[in-house]
Amino acid sequence: PTMGSVANGNGAGDVDFKVNNDLTVTVFVLATNNGIGAYTTDANIPVELTSFVASVADRDVLLNWSTATETNNLGFEVERKTSAENSWKKIAFIKSAGTTTEPQQYSYKDARLESGSYSYRLKIVDLDGTFSYSHEVEVEIGIPQQYALSQNYPNPFNPATRIDYQLPFDAKVQIELYSITGEKVATLVNGDFSAGYHTYELNASRLNLASGVYFYRISAVDFNNGKFVDTKKLVLLK
């Protein structure tokens, strides 16, 4: 709150704080009876984090961070949150150097993401279980420039695999699965999708698929009457 019209003798005032990159905290005090002051906490933390940045390459996000010193540090939990989510999710753990006075470099790639906004932070975990958080970084996975259907991964697979596809425009999309003899086995995707990167998770157990060779075919028709068709082979091994 603002100070407003307060009596000098009461010692009323404003307090604010700033979390620094080394995870110390500076407290600012503006008081009616003793002016302005700034106080910084001790840096009694396991890690001196010097940088934490994110970059985007197509649909992959590359996180890079560095430390100046580390003391009894267990490692870093990488956490992610999307624009549609309200809570953070742990996606990886990166083991640290432990205790060192030498600068250290770390990285992690969050691959094959769908289009949208993503936030990341590091949970810095000490050997005794205490932890602190880094600042947050935000990135945007944009819209691709052309249609594409990716080879499923992994391939061969059992029991699940990912089929990635990209749309430069909003489109009506169908992905169908065929046996090696050309018989239609299942319709995997059928609906309207927004422009961007998309992923379908194929689970052979849910479709009661037998081992063998299959083909998956995409047909996408956008609202500008553009059409994209492609077919790729996948192999199920049990």
C-alpha positions in Angstrom: 0.0 0.0 0.0 1.1 3.6 -0.4 2.2 5.5 2.6 -0.6 8.1 2.3 -1.0 10.6 5.2 0.6 8.9 8.1 2.2 10.3 11.2 6.0 10.3 11.3 6.1 8.9 14.8 4.3 5.7 13.8 7.1 4.6 11.6 4.7 3.5 8.9 5.9 2.9 5.3 6.3 0.6 2.3 8.2 -2.7 2.0 9.1 -4.5 -1.2 11.6 -7.2 -2.2 13.5 -8.5 -5.2 14.8 -12.0 -5.7 18.3 -11.9 -7.3 19.8 -14.2 -9.8 22.0 -15.8 -7.1 18.8 -16.5 -5.1 19.5 -13.9 -2.4 16.7 -11.5 -1.6 17.0 -7.7 -1.3 14.4 -6.1 0.9 13.6 -2.4 0.3 12.1 -0.3 3.1 10.7 3.2 2.8 9.6 4.4 6.2 8.4 7.7 7.5 10.8 7.9 10.4 14.1 6.7 8.9 14.0 7.2 5.2 14.9 4.4 2.7 17.0 1.3 3.3 18.0 -1.9 1.4 19.0 -5.1 3.0 20.3 -8.3 1.3 20.1 -11.8 2.8 23.1 -14.1 3.0 23.8 -16.4 0.0 23.8 -19.5 2.0 22.6 -21.7 -0.8 23.9 -24.9 -2.5 24.3 -23.3 -6.0 25.3 -20.0 -7.4 23.3 -20.0 -10.7 24.8 -17.6 -13.2 22.5 -18.1 -16.2 19.3 -20.0 -17.3 18.1 -19.5 -20.9 15.8 -21.2 -23.4 15.9 -21.3 -27.2 13.6 -22.8 -29.8 14.5 -24.9 -32.9 11.3 -25.9 -34.8 9.3 -27.8 -32.2 12.2 -28.5 -29.8 13.2 -26.3 -26.8 16.8 -26.3 -25.6 17.5 -25.2 -22.0 21.0 -24.1 -21.0 22.2 -23.1 -17.6 25.5 -22.5 -15.8 26.7 -22.3 -12.2 29.7 -20.5 -10.7 30.0 -22.7 -7.6 28.1 -25.7 -6.1 28.1 -27.0 -2.6 26.5 -30.4 -1.7 24.2 -30.1 -4.7 22.3 -33.2 -5.7 21.0 -31.9 -9.0 18.4 -30.0 -11.0 14.8 -30.9 -11.5 13.5 -29.4 -14.8 9.9 -28.3 -14.5 7.5 -27.2 -17.2 4.2 -25.5 -17.4 2.0 -24.7 -20.5 -0.3 -21.8 -21.1 -3.2 -24.2 -20.5 -1.9 -25.6 -17.2 -2.0 -24.1 -13.7 0.6 -26.3 -12.1 4.3 -27.2 -12.8 5.3 -30.7 -14.0 8.6 -32.4 -13.5 10.0 -33.5 -16.9 13.6 -34.4 -16.1 16.3 -34.6 -13.5 19.9 -33.6 -14.3 22.6 -34.7 -11.9 25.0 -32.0 -10.9 28.7 -31.8 -10.2 28.1 -32.0 -6.4 30.6 -29.7 -4.8 32.9 -27.6 -7.0 34.3 -24.1 -7.3 34.7 -24.5 -11.0 32.0 -23.1 -13.4 29.7 -25.8 -14.7 27.5 -26.0 -17.9 24.2 -28.0 -18.2 21.6 -28.5 -20.9 18.4 -30.3 -21.6 16.3 -30.7 -24.7 12.5 -30.8 -24.5 11.7 -32.4 -27.8 8.7 -32.8 -30.2 6.4 -30.3 -28.5 3.1 -29.1 -29.9 2.6 -25.5 -30.8 1.9 -23.1 -27.9 3.5 -21.2 -25.0 5.8 -23.0 -22.5 7.4 -21.9 -19.2 10.4 -23.6 -17.6 12.1 -23.4 -14.2 14.8 -25.3 -12.3 14.3 -26.8 -8.9 17.8 -26.8 -7.4 17.9 -29.7 -4.9 20.5 -30.0 -2.1 21.8 -33.3 -0.7 19.8 -32.8 2.5 16.6 -32.4 0.6 16.3 -28.6 0.8 15.7 -26.8 -2.5 15.2 -23.5 -4.2 13.9 -22.4 -7.6 15.5 -20.5 -10.4 13.8 -17.7 -12.3 11.3 -18.7 -15.0 11.9 -18.6 -18.8 9.2 -18.6 -21.4 9.3 -19.7 -25.1 6.7 -20.0 -27.9 6.5 -23.0 -30.3 5.3 -21.3 -33.5 3.4 -22.4 -36.6 5.2 -24.5 -39.3 5.6 -23.2 -42.8 4.5 -26.4 -44.6 2.6 -29.7 -44.2 4.6 -32.7 -43.1 4.0 -36.2 -41.7 6.9 -37.6 -39.6 8.1 -41.2 -39.3 6.6 -42.7 -36.2 9.0 -43.0 -33.2 10.1 -45.5 -32.0 9.9 -47.8 -35.0 9.7 -50.8 -34.7 7.6 -50.4 -31.5 5.8 -52.2 -28.8 3.3 -51.4 -27.6 3.2 -47.6 -28.2 4.6 -45.1 -30.7 4.2 -41.4 -31.6 3.0 -40.1 -34.9 3.9 -36.4 -35.4 2.4 -34.1 -38.1 2.4 -30.4 -38.8 -0.2 -28.1 -40.3 0.6 -24.6 -41.7 -3.2 -23.8 -41.7 -6.3 -24.9 -39.8 -7.4 -28.1 -41.5 -9.7 -31.2 -41.5 -7.4 -34.1 -40.7 -7.8 -37.8 -41.1 -5.1 -40.4 -40.2 -6.0 -44.0 -41.1 -4.1 -47.2 -40.4 -3.9 -50.0 -43.0 -2.6 -53.6 -43.0 0.1 -54.6 -45.4 -2.6 -56.1 -47.6 -4.3 -52.7 -47.9 -7.2 -53.4 -45.5 -8.2 -50.4 -43.3 -7.6 -51.3 -39.7 -8.5 -48.2 -37.8 -9.2 -44.4 -38.1 -6.6 -42.9 -35.7 -7.5 -39.2 -36.2 -10.6 -37.5 -37.6 -11.4 -33.9 -36.9 -10.7 -30.2 -37.3 -7.2 -29.1 -36.0 -5.6 -25.7 -35.7 -2.4 -24.8 -37.5 0.7 -26.0 -35.6 2.6 -29.1 -34.5 0.5 -32.1 -33.4 1.1 -35.6 -32.0 -0.9 -38.8 -32.0 0.0 -41.6 -29.5 -0.7 -45.0 -31.1 -1.1 -47.8 -28.6 -1.2 -51.2 -30.2 -2.8 -52.9 -27.2 -5.9 -50.6 -27.3 -6.4 -51.5 -31.0 -5.7 -55.2 -30.5 -3.1 -55.1 -33.3 -1.1 -58.2 -34.2 2.6 -58.1 -35.0 3.5 -57.0 -38.5 3.9 -54.2 -41.0 1.3 -51.4 -41.2 0.9 -48.2 -43.2 -0.5 -44.9 -41.8 -1.9 -42.3 -44.2 -2.7 -38.7 -43.5 -5.2 -36.6 -45.5 -5.4 -32.9 -44.5 -7.7 -30.4 -46.3 -7.4 -26.7 -45.2 -10.0 -24.0 -45.5 -8.1 -22.6 -48.5 -8.9 -25.8 -50.3 -5.3 -26.9 -50.1 -4.8 -30.7 -49.6 -1.9 -32.8 -48.2 -1.7 -36.6 -48.4 1.2 -38.7 -47.3 1.8 -42.4 -46.3 4.5 -44.0 -44.1 5.2 -47.5 -42.9 5.4 -48.7 -39.3 6.4 -52.0 -37.8 4.9 -53.6 -34.6 7.0 -56.3 -32.9 5.7 -58.3 -30.0 
